[in-house]
Amino acid sequence: MGVPRRKEMIYISKKPKTPSLTVFLTGQASRDAKKAKVCDVWLFGKSIYL
């Protein structure tokens, strides 16, 4: 992730150039679709610290 993308995330850009984010899961969630969905719901709206 480059500096411009980090700035978009930190300053919550009104019109981000890339309106999505790929998150790689580890542990149990990476092998279980139901747990991955729970992680998806849990991450929605959470603060991201870089």
C-alpha positions, -999 to +999 in steps of 0.1 A: +000+000+000+015+033-011+015+067+006-014+081-015-036+052-005-027+056+032-036+093+030-070+084+015-076+061+044-063+083+072-081+115+060-112+096+049-113+109+014-148+118+001-140+103-034-114+075-029-096+064-061-098+028-049-130+023-029-121-012-018-095-029+004-082-064+003-077-080+037-059-113+040-072-134+070-050-157+091-057-185+115-092-201+117-109-174+097-087-181+066-100-217+065-137-212+075-161-192+053-185-186+082-158-172+104-145-151+075-180-136+071-180-128+108-147-110+103-162-091+074-190-078+095-167-071+125-143-051+103-171-029+087-169+005+103-138-002+124-109+022+127-078+012+109-044+021+124-014+020+101 
